[in-house]
């Protein structure tokens, strides 16, 4: 499995609004870091992702995706909660699962 495979599954889970599929991507020691919150462990990350999926995120355009063996860096334009945003993030993999994730968004004018 490649980093691109992991990213493709992540996008599919978001598009489907599938919390279980998102959580299945995470390493047991996963941590998600955003400007507004840091979530770790299955329960913390489940709460973060449940709230995110409740906002009905939709990827409108993948602007850029770069991958190495164990790192994914992306930029995307999305609609989240009815608002258009530009998002940036990093996924660091360990054993084929997401071990560390960062995410940031800024409103589009």
Chimera marker file (.cmm) of the C-alpha trace (Angstrom):
<marker_set name="trace">
<marker id="1" x="0.000" y="0.000" z="0.000" r="1" g="1" b="0" radius="0.5"/>
<marker id="2" x="1.335" y="3.409" z="-0.954" r="1" g="1" b="0" radius="0.5"/>
<marker id="3" x="0.890" y="6.808" z="0.652" r="1" g="1" b="0" radius="0.5"/>
<marker id="4" x="-1.315" y="7.721" z="-2.311" r="1" g="1" b="0" radius="0.5"/>
<marker id="5" x="-3.546" y="4.726" z="-1.516" r="1" g="1" b="0" radius="0.5"/>
<marker id="6" x="-3.955" y="5.974" z="2.058" r="1" g="1" b="0" radius="0.5"/>
<marker id="7" x="-4.797" y="9.476" z="0.809" r="1" g="1" b="0" radius="0.5"/>
<marker id="8" x="-7.319" y="8.125" z="-1.716" r="1" g="1" b="0" radius="0.5"/>
<marker id="9" x="-9.045" y="6.119" z="1.043" r="1" g="1" b="0" radius="0.5"/>
<marker id="10" x="-9.111" y="9.229" z="3.241" r="1" g="1" b="0" radius="0.5"/>
<marker id="11" x="-10.808" y="11.239" z="0.496" r="1" g="1" b="0" radius="0.5"/>
<marker id="12" x="-13.323" y="8.448" z="-0.153" r="1" g="1" b="0" radius="0.5"/>
<marker id="13" x="-14.202" y="8.248" z="3.550" r="1" g="1" b="0" radius="0.5"/>
<marker id="14" x="-14.725" y="12.021" z="3.708" r="1" g="1" b="0" radius="0.5"/>
<marker id="15" x="-16.878" y="11.979" z="0.552" r="1" g="1" b="0" radius="0.5"/>
<marker id="16" x="-18.994" y="9.166" z="1.993" r="1" g="1" b="0" radius="0.5"/>
<marker id="17" x="-19.223" y="10.790" z="5.432" r="1" g="1" b="0" radius="0.5"/>
<marker id="18" x="-17.962" y="7.481" z="6.825" r="1" g="1" b="0" radius="0.5"/>
<marker id="19" x="-16.578" y="7.974" z="10.336" r="1" g="1" b="0" radius="0.5"/>
<marker id="20" x="-15.639" y="4.312" z="10.749" r="1" g="1" b="0" radius="0.5"/>
<marker id="21" x="-13.619" y="4.353" z="7.528" r="1" g="1" b="0" radius="0.5"/>
<marker id="22" x="-11.783" y="7.509" z="8.653" r="1" g="1" b="0" radius="0.5"/>
<marker id="23" x="-10.974" y="6.009" z="12.039" r="1" g="1" b="0" radius="0.5"/>
<marker id="24" x="-9.780" y="2.755" z="10.424" r="1" g="1" b="0" radius="0.5"/>
<marker id="25" x="-7.027" y="4.789" z="8.743" r="1" g="1" b="0" radius="0.5"/>
<marker id="26" x="-5.535" y="5.874" z="12.074" r="1" g="1" b="0" radius="0.5"/>
<marker id="27" x="-2.599" y="4.309" z="13.874" r="1" g="1" b="0" radius="0.5"/>
<marker id="28" x="-3.405" y="3.447" z="17.533" r="1" g="1" b="0" radius="0.5"/>
<marker id="29" x="-1.058" y="6.248" z="18.649" r="1" g="1" b="0" radius="0.5"/>
<marker id="30" x="-2.425" y="8.820" z="16.193" r="1" g="1" b="0" radius="0.5"/>
<marker id="31" x="-2.485" y="12.544" z="16.938" r="1" g="1" b="0" radius="0.5"/>
<marker id="32" x="-4.305" y="15.243" z="14.942" r="1" g="1" b="0" radius="0.5"/>
<marker id="33" x="-3.083" y="18.832" z="15.319" r="1" g="1" b="0" radius="0.5"/>
<marker id="34" x="-5.129" y="21.828" z="14.220" r="1" g="1" b="0" radius="0.5"/>
<marker id="35" x="-4.950" y="25.468" z="15.264" r="1" g="1" b="0" radius="0.5"/>
<marker id="36" x="-8.131" y="25.119" z="17.318" r="1" g="1" b="0" radius="0.5"/>
<marker id="37" x="-7.572" y="21.685" z="18.806" r="1" g="1" b="0" radius="0.5"/>
<marker id="38" x="-5.253" y="18.740" z="19.337" r="1" g="1" b="0" radius="0.5"/>
<marker id="39" x="-6.882" y="15.310" z="19.426" r="1" g="1" b="0" radius="0.5"/>
<marker id="40" x="-5.214" y="12.036" z="20.321" r="1" g="1" b="0" radius="0.5"/>
<marker id="41" x="-6.299" y="8.479" z="20.874" r="1" g="1" b="0" radius="0.5"/>
<marker id="42" x="-9.315" y="6.808" z="19.317" r="1" g="1" b="0" radius="0.5"/>
<marker id="43" x="-11.923" y="8.657" z="21.417" r="1" g="1" b="0" radius="0.5"/>
<marker id="44" x="-10.430" y="12.116" z="20.950" r="1" g="1" b="0" radius="0.5"/>
<marker id="45" x="-9.987" y="11.673" z="17.226" r="1" g="1" b="0" radius="0.5"/>
<marker id="46" x="-13.466" y="10.147" z="16.856" r="1" g="1" b="0" radius="0.5"/>
<marker id="47" x="-14.982" y="13.264" z="18.442" r="1" g="1" b="0" radius="0.5"/>
<marker id="48" x="-12.981" y="15.568" z="16.193" r="1" g="1" b="0" radius="0.5"/>
<marker id="49" x="-13.857" y="13.665" z="13.009" r="1" g="1" b="0" radius="0.5"/>
<marker id="50" x="-17.539" y="13.267" z="13.976" r="1" g="1" b="0" radius="0.5"/>
<marker id="51" x="-17.851" y="17.049" z="14.311" r="1" g="1" b="0" radius="0.5"/>
<marker id="52" x="-15.966" y="17.517" z="11.029" r="1" g="1" b="0" radius="0.5"/>
<marker id="53" x="-18.226" y="15.102" z="9.141" r="1" g="1" b="0" radius="0.5"/>
<marker id="54" x="-21.322" y="16.763" z="10.637" r="1" g="1" b="0" radius="0.5"/>
<marker id="55" x="-20.259" y="19.911" z="8.740" r="1" g="1" b="0" radius="0.5"/>
<marker id="56" x="-20.661" y="17.927" z="5.477" r="1" g="1" b="0" radius="0.5"/>
<marker id="57" x="-17.165" y="18.543" z="4.054" r="1" g="1" b="0" radius="0.5"/>
<marker id="58" x="-16.853" y="18.307" z="0.289" r="1" g="1" b="0" radius="0.5"/>
<marker id="59" x="-13.588" y="18.409" z="-1.634" r="1" g="1" b="0" radius="0.5"/>
<marker id="60" x="-14.156" y="20.788" z="-4.528" r="1" g="1" b="0" radius="0.5"/>
<marker id="61" x="-10.617" y="20.716" z="-5.951" r="1" g="1" b="0" radius="0.5"/>
<marker id="62" x="-7.326" y="19.076" z="-5.067" r="1" g="1" b="0" radius="0.5"/>
<marker id="63" x="-4.865" y="21.856" z="-5.776" r="1" g="1" b="0" radius="0.5"/>
<marker id="64" x="-1.702" y="19.934" z="-4.946" r="1" g="1" b="0" radius="0.5"/>
<marker id="65" x="-0.717" y="16.581" z="-3.439" r="1" g="1" b="0" radius="0.5"/>
<marker id="66" x="2.856" y="15.515" z="-2.751" r="1" g="1" b="0" radius="0.5"/>
<marker id="67" x="3.775" y="12.144" z="-1.319" r="1" g="1" b="0" radius="0.5"/>
<marker id="68" x="6.850" y="10.272" z="-0.222" r="1" g="1" b="0" radius="0.5"/>
<marker id="69" x="6.997" y="6.780" z="1.255" r="1" g="1" b="0" radius="0.5"/>
<marker id="70" x="5.497" y="7.945" z="4.553" r="1" g="1" b="0" radius="0.5"/>
<marker id="71" x="4.383" y="11.586" z="4.195" r="1" g="1" b="0" radius="0.5"/>
<marker id="72" x="1.483" y="13.187" z="2.349" r="1" g="1" b="0" radius="0.5"/>
<marker id="73" x="1.229" y="16.966" z="1.955" r="1" g="1" b="0" radius="0.5"/>
<marker id="74" x="-1.898" y="18.410" z="0.367" r="1" g="1" b="0" radius="0.5"/>
<marker id="75" x="-3.702" y="21.600" z="-0.547" r="1" g="1" b="0" radius="0.5"/>
<marker id="76" x="-7.396" y="21.536" z="-1.415" r="1" g="1" b="0" radius="0.5"/>
<marker id="77" x="-10.368" y="23.799" z="-1.906" r="1" g="1" b="0" radius="0.5"/>
<marker id="78" x="-13.371" y="22.564" z="0.017" r="1" g="1" b="0" radius="0.5"/>
<marker id="79" x="-16.851" y="23.435" z="1.143" r="1" g="1" b="0" radius="0.5"/>
<marker id="80" x="-17.285" y="22.811" z="4.876" r="1" g="1" b="0" radius="0.5"/>
<marker id="81" x="-20.452" y="23.784" z="6.696" r="1" g="1" b="0" radius="0.5"/>
<marker id="82" x="-21.524" y="25.742" z="3.629" r="1" g="1" b="0" radius="0.5"/>
<marker id="83" x="-18.325" y="27.824" z="3.633" r="1" g="1" b="0" radius="0.5"/>
<marker id="84" x="-15.638" y="27.636" z="0.980" r="1" g="1" b="0" radius="0.5"/>
<marker id="85" x="-12.160" y="27.194" z="2.436" r="1" g="1" b="0" radius="0.5"/>
<marker id="86" x="-8.660" y="26.454" z="1.294" r="1" g="1" b="0" radius="0.5"/>
<marker id="87" x="-7.137" y="23.654" z="3.338" r="1" g="1" b="0" radius="0.5"/>
<marker id="88" x="-3.586" y="22.504" z="3.883" r="1" g="1" b="0" radius="0.5"/>
<marker id="89" x="-2.449" y="19.435" z="5.721" r="1" g="1" b="0" radius="0.5"/>
<marker id="90" x="0.106" y="16.765" z="6.322" r="1" g="1" b="0" radius="0.5"/>
<marker id="91" x="-0.350" y="13.077" z="7.015" r="1" g="1" b="0" radius="0.5"/>
<marker id="92" x="2.604" y="11.142" z="8.414" r="1" g="1" b="0" radius="0.5"/>
<marker id="93" x="2.305" y="7.372" z="8.135" r="1" g="1" b="0" radius="0.5"/>
<marker id="94" x="3.547" y="4.595" z="10.361" r="1" g="1" b="0" radius="0.5"/>
<marker id="95" x="2.913" y="0.965" z="9.447" r="1" g="1" b="0" radius="0.5"/>
<marker id="96" x="0.611" y="2.080" z="6.623" r="1" g="1" b="0" radius="0.5"/>
<marker id="97" x="-1.665" y="4.058" z="8.950" r="1" g="1" b="0" radius="0.5"/>
<marker id="98" x="-1.959" y="7.753" z="9.749" r="1" g="1" b="0" radius="0.5"/>
<marker id="99" x="0.230" y="8.410" z="12.784" r="1" g="1" b="0" radius="0.5"/>
<marker id="100" x="0.376" y="12.233" z="12.757" r="1" g="1" b="0" radius="0.5"/>
<marker id="101" x="-1.926" y="14.639" z="10.952" r="1" g="1" b="0" radius="0.5"/>
<marker id="102" x="-1.985" y="18.416" z="10.707" r="1" g="1" b="0" radius="0.5"/>
<marker id="103" x="-4.767" y="20.437" z="9.149" r="1" g="1" b="0" radius="0.5"/>
<marker id="104" x="-5.447" y="24.128" z="8.652" r="1" g="1" b="0" radius="0.5"/>
<marker id="105" x="-8.070" y="26.031" z="6.693" r="1" g="1" b="0" radius="0.5"/>
<marker id="106" x="-8.582" y="29.600" z="5.642" r="1" g="1" b="0" radius="0.5"/>
<marker id="107" x="-11.776" y="31.118" z="4.229" r="1" g="1" b="0" radius="0.5"/>
<marker id="108" x="-11.908" y="31.820" z="0.516" r="1" g="1" b="0" radius="0.5"/>
<marker id="109" x="-13.189" y="35.248" z="-0.465" r="1" g="1" b="0" radius="0.5"/>
<link id1="1" id2="2" r="1" g="1" b="0" radius="0.2"/>
<link id1="2" id2="3" r="1" g="1" b="0" radius="0.2"/>
<link id1="3" id2="4" r="1" g="1" b="0" radius="0.2"/>
<link id1="4" id2="5" r="1" g="1" b="0" radius="0.2"/>
<link id1="5" id2="6" r="1" g="1" b="0" radius="0.2"/>
<link id1="6" id2="7" r="1" g="1" b="0" radius="0.2"/>
<link id1="7" id2="8" r="1" g="1" b="0" radius="0.2"/>
<link id1="8" id2="9" r="1" g="1" b="0" radius="0.2"/>
<link id1="9" id2="10" r="1" g="1" b="0" radius="0.2"/>
<link id1="10" id2="11" r="1" g="1" b="0" radius="0.2"/>
<link id1="11" id2="12" r="1" g="1" b="0" radius="0.2"/>
<link id1="12" id2="13" r="1" g="1" b="0" radius="0.2"/>
<link id1="13" id2="14" r="1" g="1" b="0" radius="0.2"/>
<link id1="14" id2="15" r="1" g="1" b="0" radius="0.2"/>
<link id1="15" id2="16" r="1" g="1" b="0" radius="0.2"/>
<link id1="16" id2="17" r="1" g="1" b="0" radius="0.2"/>
<link id1="17" id2="18" r="1" g="1" b="0" radius="0.2"/>
<link id1="18" id2="19" r="1" g="1" b="0" radius="0.2"/>
<link id1="19" id2="20" r="1" g="1" b="0" radius="0.2"/>
<link id1="20" id2="21" r="1" g="1" b="0" radius="0.2"/>
<link id1="21" id2="22" r="1" g="1" b="0" radius="0.2"/>
<link id1="22" id2="23" r="1" g="1" b="0" radius="0.2"/>
<link id1="23" id2="24" r="1" g="1" b="0" radius="0.2"/>
<link id1="24" id2="25" r="1" g="1" b="0" radius="0.2"/>
<link id1="25" id2="26" r="1" g="1" b="0" radius="0.2"/>
<link id1="26" id2="27" r="1" g="1" b="0" radius="0.2"/>
<link id1="27" id2="28" r="1" g="1" b="0" radius="0.2"/>
<link id1="28" id2="29" r="1" g="1" b="0" radius="0.2"/>
<link id1="29" id2="30" r="1" g="1" b="0" radius="0.2"/>
<link id1="30" id2="31" r="1" g="1" b="0" radius="0.2"/>
<link id1="31" id2="32" r="1" g="1" b="0" radius="0.2"/>
<link id1="32" id2="33" r="1" g="1" b="0" radius="0.2"/>
<link id1="33" id2="34" r="1" g="1" b="0" radius="0.2"/>
<link id1="34" id2="35" r="1" g="1" b="0" radius="0.2"/>
<link id1="35" id2="36" r="1" g="1" b="0" radius="0.2"/>
<link id1="36" id2="37" r="1" g="1" b="0" radius="0.2"/>
<link id1="37" id2="38" r="1" g="1" b="0" radius="0.2"/>
<link id1="38" id2="39" r="1" g="1" b="0" radius="0.2"/>
<link id1="39" id2="40" r="1" g="1" b="0" radius="0.2"/>
<link id1="40" id2="41" r="1" g="1" b="0" radius="0.2"/>
<link id1="41" id2="42" r="1" g="1" b="0" radius="0.2"/>
<link id1="42" id2="43" r="1" g="1" b="0" radius="0.2"/>
<link id1="43" id2="44" r="1" g="1" b="0" radius="0.2"/>
<link id1="44" id2="45" r="1" g="1" b="0" radius="0.2"/>
<link id1="45" id2="46" r="1" g="1" b="0" radius="0.2"/>
<link id1="46" id2="47" r="1" g="1" b="0" radius="0.2"/>
<link id1="47" id2="48" r="1" g="1" b="0" radius="0.2"/>
<link id1="48" id2="49" r="1" g="1" b="0" radius="0.2"/>
<link id1="49" id2="50" r="1" g="1" b="0" radius="0.2"/>
<link id1="50" id2="51" r="1" g="1" b="0" radius="0.2"/>
<link id1="51" id2="52" r="1" g="1" b="0" radius="0.2"/>
<link id1="52" id2="53" r="1" g="1" b="0" radius="0.2"/>
<link id1="53" id2="54" r="1" g="1" b="0" radius="0.2"/>
<link id1="54" id2="55" r="1" g="1" b="0" radius="0.2"/>
<link id1="55" id2="56" r="1" g="1" b="0" radius="0.2"/>
<link id1="56" id2="57" r="1" g="1" b="0" radius="0.2"/>
<link id1="57" id2="58" r="1" g="1" b="0" radius="0.2"/>
<link id1="58" id2="59" r="1" g="1" b="0" radius="0.2"/>
<link id1="59" id2="60" r="1" g="1" b="0" radius="0.2"/>
<link id1="60" id2="61" r="1" g="1" b="0" radius="0.2"/>
<link id1="61" id2="62" r="1" g="1" b="0" radius="0.2"/>
<link id1="62" id2="63" r="1" g="1" b="0" radius="0.2"/>
<link id1="63" id2="64" r="1" g="1" b="0" radius="0.2"/>
<link id1="64" id2="65" r="1" g="1" b="0" radius="0.2"/>
<link id1="65" id2="66" r="1" g="1" b="0" radius="0.2"/>
<link id1="66" id2="67" r="1" g="1" b="0" radius="0.2"/>
<link id1="67" id2="68" r="1" g="1" b="0" radius="0.2"/>
<link id1="68" id2="69" r="1" g="1" b="0" radius="0.2"/>
<link id1="69" id2="70" r="1" g="1" b="0" radius="0.2"/>
<link id1="70" id2="71" r="1" g="1" b="0" radius="0.2"/>
<link id1="71" id2="72" r="1" g="1" b="0" radius="0.2"/>
<link id1="72" id2="73" r="1" g="1" b="0" radius="0.2"/>
<link id1="73" id2="74" r="1" g="1" b="0" radius="0.2"/>
<link id1="74" id2="75" r="1" g="1" b="0" radius="0.2"/>
<link id1="75" id2="76" r="1" g="1" b="0" radius="0.2"/>
<link id1="76" id2="77" r="1" g="1" b="0" radius="0.2"/>
<link id1="77" id2="78" r="1" g="1" b="0" radius="0.2"/>
<link id1="78" id2="79" r="1" g="1" b="0" radius="0.2"/>
<link id1="79" id2="80" r="1" g="1" b="0" radius="0.2"/>
<link id1="80" id2="81" r="1" g="1" b="0" radius="0.2"/>
<link id1="81" id2="82" r="1" g="1" b="0" radius="0.2"/>
<link id1="82" id2="83" r="1" g="1" b="0" radius="0.2"/>
<link id1="83" id2="84" r="1" g="1" b="0" radius="0.2"/>
<link id1="84" id2="85" r="1" g="1" b="0" radius="0.2"/>
<link id1="85" id2="86" r="1" g="1" b="0" radius="0.2"/>
<link id1="86" id2="87" r="1" g="1" b="0" radius="0.2"/>
<link id1="87" id2="88" r="1" g="1" b="0" radius="0.2"/>
<link id1="88" id2="89" r="1" g="1" b="0" radius="0.2"/>
<link id1="89" id2="90" r="1" g="1" b="0" radius="0.2"/>
<link id1="90" id2="91" r="1" g="1" b="0" radius="0.2"/>
<link id1="91" id2="92" r="1" g="1" b="0" radius="0.2"/>
<link id1="92" id2="93" r="1" g="1" b="0" radius="0.2"/>
<link id1="93" id2="94" r="1" g="1" b="0" radius="0.2"/>
<link id1="94" id2="95" r="1" g="1" b="0" radius="0.2"/>
<link id1="95" id2="96" r="1" g="1" b="0" radius="0.2"/>
<link id1="96" id2="97" r="1" g="1" b="0" radius="0.2"/>
<link id1="97" id2="98" r="1" g="1" b="0" radius="0.2"/>
<link id1="98" id2="99" r="1" g="1" b="0" radius="0.2"/>
<link id1="99" id2="100" r="1" g="1" b="0" radius="0.2"/>
<link id1="100" id2="101" r="1" g="1" b="0" radius="0.2"/>
<link id1="101" id2="102" r="1" g="1" b="0" radius="0.2"/>
<link id1="102" id2="103" r="1" g="1" b="0" radius="0.2"/>
<link id1="103" id2="104" r="1" g="1" b="0" radius="0.2"/>
<link id1="104" id2="105" r="1" g="1" b="0" radius="0.2"/>
<link id1="105" id2="106" r="1" g="1" b="0" radius="0.2"/>
<link id1="106" id2="107" r="1" g="1" b="0" radius="0.2"/>
<link id1="107" id2="108" r="1" g="1" b="0" radius="0.2"/>
<link id1="108" id2="109" r="1" g="1" b="0" radius="0.2"/>
</marker_set>
